[in-house]
Amino acid sequence: MADSNKTEKPTARRRRKAREQGQVARTRELSSIFALIAAIGVFSWQSSGVALEWRGFLQSTFNMAVNDSLNPSSPVLFWTHWETLRWMFPTICAAWVAAVVISLMQGGLVFAPEAIVPKPERLSPANKLQQMFSISSLSGLLKAVPPLVCILYLTYGVFTRHWPEIVQASNADLASSVRLTLALILEIGWKSLAVLMILAGVDYLITWRKHETDLRMSREELREEHKETEGNPAIKARIRRLQRQVQRRQMLIDAETATVVVTNPTHFAVALKYEPHMEAPIVVAKGRDQLAQEIKDVARWSNVPILENPPLAQALFRFAGVGQQIPAKLYAAVAEILAFVYRAQQRARQNMRPVTNPVGKN
């Protein structure tokens, strides 16, 4: 019940770390049964001419034994090794390929350096004895009981059904006895393979389920992993707050160089800058409520014109970002504002022009 709080699905990082440690849902029984089936299949495919070839080989061996003496350098030993290897090699290769393929299908190719690192506790005799008499060892032993019981039951059924034929085989010829024996072996074999395959599939499902259960995480583990990958939320919030403060100060500095500040008049303020070489006016600062008031204060101190146009101020605040050009649909409205500002500034300059006395008069 200690893991009852682990109710969350494992993350990709948790799965990757488990894979790096060699923890994958894999059962040896499934690979073993498919390797056995592949070996039997290849051997059966080769068995069509095996009787004739081995008969010829034994006949040649006996003839050589009669005519020549056997010694370690005799070619008979080389032929024996060659024939044995020729018939066993394809079968062994088929079993190995099947085992590798099924193993890769279960968990893929896993390279886990952590799993092969020498650990002192693995060499401890006390730990080995504890593993021998542990629950996991007992469960592994109990897993072998159901297949054994099923195979014994199937064997008993086969012998019971064919018992009259077995009794009469003592009076039959050798060929009939051999055919009956092969038939019994074949029937027991394929039924046993079917039982082993079913039990191996069930064992894989149990192993996969246990693996998924072991990978589950608690909410606390999810939060800790999120902190490790994304950073501490408190630190990230502080960084964002500092970034906003820096951005706020920079906007107030840029507002001093603005051409005009458009307001609505209390909630929004957008500072625009335009120079002849620019394609379109850009937003150098914008804000709402308190920040809008600060932008207007900076504009007053810097003698930047402030114009009230609520629809335009709201549109600029919504559709234009700081440092970006204004949207094309607002060109006309902003152009009117800029033209008004330029005319007002021109009139102000004319009014401030000093008056000179006419030439020749006091």
Sequence and secondary structure as in RCSB ss.txt:
>XXXX:A:sequence
MADSNKTEKPTARRRRKAREQGQVARTRELSSIFALIAAIGVFSWQSSGVALEWRGFLQSTFNMAVNDSLNPSSP
VLFWTHWETLRWMFPTICAAWVAAVVISLMQGGLVFAPEAIVPKPERLSPANKLQQMFSISSLSGLLKAVPPLVC
ILYLTYGVFTRHWPEIVQASNADLASSVRLTLALILEIGWKSLAVLMILAGVDYLITWRKHETDLRMSREELREE
HKETEGNPAIKARIRRLQRQVQRRQMLIDAETATVVVTNPTHFAVALKYEPHMEAPIVVAKGRDQLAQEIKDVAR
WSNVPILENPPLAQALFRFAGVGQQIPAKLYAAVAEILAFVYRAQQRARQNMRPVTNPVGKN
>XXXX:A:secstr
 TTTT  B   HHHHHHHHHTT     HHHHHHHHHHHHHHHHHHHTTTHHHHHHHHHHHHHHHHHHS   TT H
HHHHHHHHHHHHHHHHHHHHHHHHHHHHHHHH     GGGGS  GGGG HHHHHHHHTSHHHHHHHHHTHHHHHH
HHHHHHHHHHHTHHHHHHGGGS HHHHHHHHHHHHHHHHHHHHHHHHHHHHHHHHHHHHHHHHHH B HHHHHHH
HHHHH  HHHHHHHHHHHHHHHHHHHHHHHTT SEEEE SSSEEEEEE  TT SS EEEEEEETHHHHHHHHHHH
HTT  EEE HHHHHHHHHH  TTSB  GGGHHHHHHHHHHHHHHHHHHHHHTS     TT  
